[in-house]
């Protein structure tokens, strides 16, 4: 009978966590580093993301082309991403190609040379990525909201950096940051699929144990939050609105109530915002709520893209729905449906080895332990309507709301007056 979870700590402190899923033919593996954009100094904005790109651009024994060809030759789904607090390099392959996949992952992670010529080429790519983000208003608005709420704190900066910071990076800058940030105690290797734990550990132990501890990594500084209305005029077809309120940190005991509150507010098609703004009134195509949780802080908010003439009405409707949630408990059927929605998402996601690999890493990084799926479901079931009401009352306060607007904004809209109705 396979174990639900296995963990081994290498001699240098790197943690290896796996889950055996023998009924599959795939193995998904991620090398996670508990370092992201919030760990950068001001002049380093975008450096974690730049490193992520450069990892694939050549090692001591493989060129960038050879890396791409070898991943393709084993049918790997391979990529990487950088967030505010993490960087991940991952690959998913058939169980017959695990050894070759691990050889490739370990090589790019441990032996990248950060060649100056490749740095120059990739700089141009990242500058285009920054421009693409600025040309994608429904994504850019979230960056602007973070800037409004967190200001000069690293959480308030774009993960991609700015053209000014990215232009200043060179090969030596990247090498120094990589050496300083990628310390073994911050690395988690997670895997899920048709594998055997000790065999997996033996395949990577000797290679990854070469990572040596560096100087103490600076502690993350908890940010303060500013609640102001900000407008960003731009010639667009729509006004894009992000309305941010107080959220919760990643390990907050109220996280299960917050997940349910988010679903009820705007997390699916039957949610209050979706039904009121899109279905009943036809005021928007895209409307949803979201939760962004970090190590020590968080945001709960709503997004909508609307015609300029409907800006004020939609803002008032968002505030109205938030106010309803803090004035009256949700009824039992609405709460039950929200729980079933989240449970369904959890169980469906568990059918993917990639999602299971991700859950393993998140639990290890954030909680230091494995959280079985049934435990998570049990915690969701315990949440009451009173729990959600209390959270809403703490979260939705007119003095702690930050509306951010991008597009053909109407300066005549009484933003401050609307917020006072919450």
C-alpha positions, 0 to 999 in steps of 0.5 A: 500500500503506497504512502500518502506522503513521504519526506526526506531532509538531505544533509544540507537541509534541502527537503524532498517530499513525494506522493506515490500515485501508482495508478498514473503513468506520469511523474511531476517534479518541482524544484521550489525556492522560497524566494521571490519578488518580495525578497528583492532590494529596490534596485533588484526589482525583477531579478528573481524573474530574470534568474528564472528565465536564465536557468534555461539558457545554458549550463556547463554541458548543455546549450539552451538549444540542447536543453530545449531539445532534450526536454522535448525528446522525452515529451516533458511538460516543462516550465518555470514561474516566479511569484511574489514569494516563490520561484519554481522550476518544474517538469512532468514526464512519463514514469519511464523518463524520470531519470532523464528529467531529473538529470536535466532539472538538476543540471539547469538548476545547479550548473547554469552559467548565466552567459553574458551574451544570453543575458543580453538576449533574454533582457530583450525578451523580458522587456517585451514581457513588461510591455505586454503586461502594460498592454494587458489591462485586466492583468496590469490593473492588479499590479497597480492595485498592489502599488497603491496598497503596498507602495514602496514595499517589495509587495508593491512592485511588479514581479517583472521589474521595470525597464530601468531595473532590468536594463541594469542587470548583468551576468555578475549581478545574476550570479551574486543574487542566485548564490545569495538567495538559493540556499538549501534551507529555502529549497523544497523538491516535490514530486507526485506520480508513479514513483517510489520515494527512496528511489527518487531521493537516491536519484537526486541526493548526491547531485543536490547535496552540493548546494552549500549554505550561504550567509543568513538570508534577510527576514521578510519585512511586514508591509503597512497598507495604504487605503486610497483611491487611485486612477490611471487614465489610459485610452482603452475601451473599458475602465478596469476596476480592482477594489482591494480590501484587507485580506489574510496571510497564508497560514491564518486560521480563518483561511477556510472561511476566507476561501468560502467568503471569496466564492460567495462574493465573486468566485464562481458563476452563481456568486453574488457579484457575477449574478448581480453585475453580469447576469441581472444587469448585463454591465460586464463580461468579466467580473470576479473576486480574488484572494491574494495571501502572503507570508504575513499579509493579504488582499481580498478584492474584486475585479470588473471591466466596464464601460466608462458610463457604468463605472459609478453604478458598478462600484456601488454594486460591489460595495453593496454586495460587500455590505450585505455580507457583513450585515447578514449571515449567508443562508445555509444553502448558499454556504453548502453550495460554496463548500461543495464548489471548493470540495469539487475543485480540490478533488478534481485537482487531485487527479492531476499529478502536477497539482498534487506536486504543487500542494506538497510543496505549498504545504511544506513551505507554508506549514512544514507538514503534509496536510491530507486532502481529507483534513482540508475538507474537514476544516471547510465543513467546520466553517459556519455562517457566523464565521463568514459574517465575522470575517466580512465585518473585519474585512469590509470596512470603508476605511480599509478599501482601495479602489484602483481604476485603469482606462478612460476614468471619469474623475467626476465619479464620487469615489470617496463618497461611494466607499463611505457607504460600506 
